[in-house]
Amino acid sequence: MEPIRTTKRALRRFLLEKQLLAPPLAGGSSAAADMRRRVLGVIAELECIQIDPVAAVRPNQHLALAARIEGYDPGILNELLRGNDVFEYFANAACMIPMADYPIFEPVRQRMRERTSAQLDEIRPIVEQVLRKLESEGPLPAKAFESDQRVHGYWDNVNATTKATSHALNLLMDAAEIRIVGREGNHRLFDVADRSVPAALREEAAGIAPDDARDRMLRKYCRAYRVFEPSDARFGWQKLSAQERRDAVNGRIEAGEMAAVAIDGVKQPYYILTSDAERLDVHRQEEGGRTSSGDEETPVRFLPPLDNLLWSRKRLEDLFEFEYRWEIYTPAVKRKYGYYAMPILAGDRLIGRMDPRLDNKRKHLSVQLLQIDPEIAYTACLKHSVHEALEAFARAHGAETVSVEQHAIGLGS
């Protein structure tokens, strides 16, 4: 099959559509039941949402959903967890995943059980104590477990500073013997998986063939990325060698499930599902009739550092001509854009970054840096759209006022 020829703009507009970042924010009534349906629908459409505890404004999962859903209520995710509509586990990283997909993650759970087995055995009495308490009293937060013993946990470097029961909870969660079923403030609530995962899904997981699960997982990955390439070490969300990744793509091309995409100005091909080829073709045909004068009203959104669109830094550079690095682990003196710099999406372009801090007590959003890339013509109309979007972003996350402490503006200022 010959590669599908396309342009960067047509392919990125297709990608934005599939990432639910091209149309207007998903609206609807403000009723709680309707909001739950919309949030669950977006998670299902995106396949998963990456979770992270860092909260310069709100954690990543809430910012990603708020960028796509008008009037998003962050309490909804907790309701979905408590209602067993979603579960937290490893996909692209730690993610919120529709519960219906629980069975296909069985190979991942088995791999994690093998990885954690020795560590669990080292503290087996503590592990059994934690499980008995959860079985009789759960769901419970980590603070409900008492232990004077300290062990080397996941984040300890030299000294053993992690409470043994907390380490047991983390290991049991990775091994999928327990799972997070809700949150009380910043505290996670744990319960045993046998009680919190629907019986039908547990039975399906126990009987699923490993090859079937891995195949369905790879398909889920492709639907999540939509535009992908096998050099990604996370390809298929499985531990695949470079050759296995290439073989997986080539085999599916031969089967007619995938198609190569040749992009004008990009050396390396990307790939899409053949079921998506029709939508890409629509964007290719529409491109000829579009203009980009810079004077039109441009919808603007702010994306968190772990947003689904940003998972592939290489894809960002190839399609959007945008370099992005999350500087949270960069020493402060070496940061260029700020530790929580959020890319600014304007229409189908990534035009810069903004580094926000939310003061909940003062209900004030402070933007430490609003930066626009130098090659962007920052017209009066685009500037208005960005500042209007900042006001909306602040309101959506509980701020009544907003200030920009520093600007770094490119052309057109």
C-alpha atoms as one frame of an Amber mdcrd trajectory, in Angstrom:
protein
   0.000   0.000   0.000   1.354   3.398  -0.985   1.754   5.920   1.866  -0.961
   8.531   2.238   0.506  11.894   1.267  -0.509  14.852   3.408   0.664  18.142
   4.880   1.671  18.948   8.427  -1.354  21.175   8.870  -3.898  18.654   7.638
  -2.420  15.921   9.831  -2.217  18.057  12.954  -5.809  19.267  12.452  -6.876
  15.642  12.154  -4.918  14.850  15.323  -6.455  17.760  17.223  -9.913  16.613
  16.183  -9.250  13.115  17.508  -7.743  14.548  20.704 -10.964  16.561  21.209
  -9.022  19.823  20.988 -10.341  21.103  17.656 -14.100  21.537  18.190 -15.626
  23.864  20.780 -15.457  22.651  24.370 -17.940  19.848  24.993 -21.011  21.571
  26.422 -24.325  20.433  27.775 -26.383  20.809  30.918 -24.722  21.331  34.279
 -26.571  18.416  35.878 -24.241  16.060  37.749 -25.394  12.979  35.834 -24.805
  14.705  32.500 -21.344  15.862  33.601 -20.439  12.306  34.633 -21.470  11.041
  31.205 -19.437  13.737  29.468 -16.301  13.101  31.553 -16.535   9.350  31.119
 -17.187   9.855  27.405 -14.060  11.994  26.981 -11.901   9.474  28.881 -13.281
   6.683  26.693 -12.721   8.684  23.489  -9.130   9.483  24.467  -8.674   5.906
  25.804  -7.139   7.211  29.074  -6.031  10.382  30.874  -2.614  10.599  32.522
  -2.659  11.367  36.247  -0.063  13.270  38.241  -0.159  14.747  41.760   1.707
  17.995  40.965  -0.774  20.854  41.208   0.463  24.333  40.303  -3.217  24.895
  39.505  -4.819  21.458  39.574  -3.360  18.011  38.829  -2.763  17.067  35.197
  -5.856  14.871  34.852  -8.173  17.743  35.812  -6.443  20.276  33.561  -6.576
  17.882  30.591 -10.298  17.298  31.069 -11.046  20.986  31.694  -9.336  21.818
  28.374 -11.977  19.685  26.661 -15.146  20.018  28.760 -16.930  23.279  29.491
 -17.788  23.639  33.168 -15.718  20.593  34.137 -16.108  19.631  37.805 -12.964
  17.968  39.262 -15.091  16.092  41.795 -16.496  13.966  38.977 -13.353  11.821
  38.673 -13.698  10.831  42.317 -17.301   9.845  41.678 -16.263   7.754  38.685
 -13.607   5.991  40.789 -16.064   5.313  43.596 -18.631   4.064  41.099 -16.100
   1.674  39.504 -16.554   3.382  36.132 -12.788   3.942  35.801  -9.635   2.512
  37.316  -6.095   3.796  37.796  -3.257   1.772  36.320  -0.301   1.907  33.951
  -0.948   2.765  30.285   1.130   5.647  28.915   2.122   6.053  32.574  -0.203
   6.134  35.579  -3.566   6.815  33.944  -7.298   6.937  34.521  -8.778   4.206
  32.293 -12.364   3.108  31.542 -13.212   0.103  33.721 -14.436  -1.777  30.642
 -10.768  -2.119  29.613  -9.761  -3.858  32.848  -9.372  -7.346  31.281  -6.866
  -6.348  28.576  -4.434  -5.038  31.201  -3.932  -8.547  32.616  -0.471  -8.979
  30.964   0.600  -5.641  32.489  -0.666  -6.736  35.897   1.163 -10.051  35.560
   4.385  -8.251  34.650   3.994  -5.965  37.668   3.293  -8.931  39.963   6.547
 -10.525  38.862   8.412  -7.242  39.380   7.046  -6.649  42.887   7.026 -10.234
  44.153  10.409 -10.165  45.890   9.726  -6.796  47.555   6.353  -7.968  48.812
   7.951 -11.101  50.271  10.489  -8.972  52.161   7.690  -7.345  54.157   5.142
 -10.176  53.970   3.832  -9.801  57.589   3.116  -6.110  56.933   1.492  -6.963
  53.600  -0.830  -9.495  55.219  -1.691  -6.983  57.957  -2.609  -4.359  55.337
  -4.738  -6.794  53.327  -6.640  -8.026  56.411  -7.451  -4.474  57.468  -8.624
  -3.503  53.993 -10.757  -6.613  53.680 -12.475  -5.920  56.983 -12.616  -2.104
  57.039 -11.854  -0.745  53.543 -11.825   1.573  51.683  -9.085   3.244  53.751
  -6.402   5.927  53.324  -2.716   5.260  54.024  -2.925   7.186  57.303  -5.298
   4.529  58.680  -2.394   2.070  58.905   0.054   2.299  61.802   3.667   1.132
  61.636   6.900   2.147  63.356   8.947   0.244  60.788  10.683   2.255  58.073
  11.797   0.734  54.761  13.326   1.885  51.487  10.346   3.029  49.471  10.096
   4.049  45.829  11.378   7.578  46.458  14.005   6.963  49.158  17.605   7.494
  48.080  19.950   6.659  50.972  17.964   6.346  54.181  14.933   4.148  54.757
  12.234   6.732  55.516   9.024   5.222  54.083   6.464   3.802  56.495   6.307
   0.041  55.893   2.521   0.008  55.512   2.684   2.810  52.926   5.269   0.874
  50.932   3.081  -2.232  51.152   0.133  -0.250  49.799   2.179   1.014  46.842
   3.476  -2.462  46.030   0.033  -4.057  46.343  -1.421  -1.359  44.107   1.237
  -1.983  41.436   0.568  -5.722  41.696  -3.178  -4.954  41.323  -4.135  -6.779
  44.513  -5.640  -3.508  45.678  -6.657  -0.371  43.824  -7.485   3.282  44.408
 -11.245   3.667  44.719 -11.485   7.358  45.565  -9.859  10.314  47.282 -10.515
  12.360  50.378  -8.695  15.633  49.741  -5.132  14.634  48.900  -5.488  11.190
  50.461  -6.005   8.151  48.258  -8.566   5.551  49.355  -7.551   1.904  48.852
  -9.647  -1.245  48.662  -9.036  -4.848  47.661  -9.443  -5.454  43.937 -11.677
  -8.515  44.444 -14.323  -6.296  45.997 -13.953  -3.165  43.876 -13.653  -4.621
  40.359 -16.915  -5.970  38.882 -16.981  -9.770  39.003 -17.664 -10.156  35.266
 -14.539  -8.151  34.402 -12.406 -10.103  36.885 -13.616 -13.345  35.302 -12.860
 -12.038  31.813  -9.385 -10.948  32.923  -8.676 -14.369  34.428  -9.582 -16.110
  31.183  -8.185 -13.744  28.583  -5.490 -15.140  26.302  -2.234 -13.152  26.647
  -1.893 -12.677  22.883  -5.460 -11.405  22.636  -4.897  -8.975  25.512  -1.668
  -7.670  23.995  -3.290  -7.227  20.585  -6.194  -5.302  22.087  -3.769  -3.207
  24.138  -1.835  -2.264  21.004  -5.061  -1.235  19.280  -5.961   0.876  22.317
  -2.554   2.585  22.148  -3.058   3.378  18.448  -6.496   4.862  19.102  -5.035
   6.959  21.923  -2.151   8.333  19.844  -3.956   8.350  16.458  -0.732   9.473
  14.732   2.108   7.208  15.824   5.456   5.684  14.869   7.256   2.535  16.069
  10.389   4.304  17.335   8.333   5.207  20.428   9.672   2.980  23.223   6.164
   2.920  24.744   4.603   1.665  21.517   1.654  -0.559  22.356   2.191   0.159
  26.082   4.155  -3.071  26.201   7.799  -4.058  26.641   8.540  -4.526  22.924
  11.950  -4.472  21.266  12.559  -2.133  18.340  12.217  -5.068  15.947   8.982
  -6.233  17.578   7.544  -2.739  17.220   8.464  -2.600  13.518   7.049  -6.094
  12.963   3.802  -5.128  14.682   3.363  -2.152  12.348   4.364  -4.012   9.186
   2.045  -6.898   9.986  -0.903  -4.588  10.471  -0.111  -2.697   7.274  -0.211
  -6.007   5.389  -3.511  -6.821   7.099  -4.925  -3.456   6.028  -5.333  -2.149
   9.593  -2.682   0.574   9.414  -1.366   2.925   6.750   1.852   4.890   6.446
   1.572   8.675   6.147   4.133  10.646   4.133   4.165  14.240   5.392   5.451
  17.125   3.311   8.648  18.396   4.918   9.041  15.449   7.318  11.561  12.722
   6.521  10.221   9.914   8.682   6.799   8.412   7.982   4.099   8.301  10.618
   1.212   5.838  10.752  -2.529   5.977  11.285  -5.323   3.419  11.486  -6.901
   2.861   8.089 -10.269   3.492   9.739  -9.062   7.084  10.235  -7.975   7.643
   6.633 -11.333   9.098   5.595 -11.226  11.811   8.289  -7.651  12.704   7.364
  -8.722  12.992   3.734 -11.449  15.462   4.757  -8.829  17.681   6.388  -6.588
  17.413   3.323  -9.425  18.526   1.049 -10.499  21.343   3.358  -6.993  22.735
   3.673  -7.028  24.290   0.221  -9.985  26.466   1.134  -8.527  27.814   4.372
  -6.721  31.054   4.922  -4.574  32.032   7.877  -4.590  35.818   7.985  -4.072
  35.954  11.758  -6.997  38.408  12.062  -9.708  35.849  12.770 -10.852  34.978
  16.274  -8.664  32.058  17.299  -9.810  29.609  20.013  -7.100  29.274  22.665
  -6.521  26.496  25.211  -3.794  25.811  27.758  -2.524  22.232  27.923  -0.967
  20.623  31.012   2.541  19.127  30.741   1.235  15.524  30.527  -1.698  16.174
  28.204  -2.367  13.373  25.715  -1.386  15.627  22.807   2.070  16.131  24.328
   2.954  12.480  24.895   5.223  12.388  21.833   7.743  15.243  21.882   9.016
  14.146  18.473   5.529  14.401  16.989   5.182  17.902  18.424   8.359  18.988
  16.662   7.466  17.314  13.359   3.818  18.400  13.095   3.646  21.571  15.179
   7.282  22.732  14.879   7.174  23.174  18.651   9.816  22.103  21.165   8.575
  21.292  24.639  10.279  20.146  27.798   8.647  19.911  31.199  11.122  21.720
  33.434   9.836  20.460  36.774  13.045  18.483  37.342  15.309  21.177  35.925
  17.154  23.220  38.585  15.349  26.542  39.043  18.324  28.604  37.853  18.384
  26.666  34.569  14.661  26.864  33.785  13.729  28.797  30.690   9.936  28.814
  30.847   9.035  27.730  34.405   8.474  24.474  36.230   4.804  24.115  35.183
   4.879  25.843  31.790   1.723  24.886  29.888   1.774  24.953  26.052  -0.656
  27.416  24.481  -2.787  25.955  21.703  -4.226  28.607  19.384  -6.320  27.087
  16.609  -4.068  24.423  15.115  -0.778  25.943  16.312   1.210  25.691  19.538
   2.334  29.277  19.945   4.079  29.476  23.320   3.785  28.672  27.017   2.328
  30.048  30.221   3.516  29.170  33.734   0.587  29.490  36.196   0.244  29.412
  39.998  -3.127  29.276  41.698  -3.532  30.831  45.148  -6.676  29.161  46.448
  -6.947  31.365  49.532  -6.767  34.609  47.554  -8.630  33.081  44.593  -5.946
  34.535  42.370  -4.149  33.069  39.340  -0.637  34.412  38.861   1.026  33.724
  35.504   4.743  33.799  36.229   5.590  33.945  32.517   3.472  34.339  29.410
   5.759  33.456  26.514   4.981  33.573  22.804   7.419  31.969  20.342   9.340
  34.559  18.274   8.136  33.228  14.919   4.491  33.796  15.885   2.859  36.991
  14.605   1.232  38.093  17.843  -1.483  40.240  16.335  -3.905  42.314  18.363
  -6.624  39.744  17.640  -4.486  36.807  18.808  -3.378  38.735  21.892  -7.020
  39.403  22.743  -7.844  35.693  22.345  -4.974  34.651  24.622  -5.905  37.082
  27.397  -9.587  36.235  27.122  -8.652  32.551  27.429  -6.517  33.324  30.496
  -9.513  34.931  32.175 -11.664  31.912  31.335  -8.948  29.508  32.558  -8.721
  31.386  35.862 -12.501  31.298  36.392 -12.702  27.618  35.489 -10.213  26.777
  38.230 -11.684  28.899  40.983  -9.752  32.175  40.602 -11.530  35.512  40.598
  -8.519  37.564  39.514  -5.539  36.945  37.247  -2.221  38.715  36.704   0.679
  38.221  34.309   3.997  38.853  36.042   6.268  38.648  33.000   5.770  38.675
  29.228   8.107  37.299  26.576   6.419  38.184  23.303   7.628  37.487  19.781
   6.828  39.235  16.476   3.925  41.646  16.282   4.230  42.956  19.819
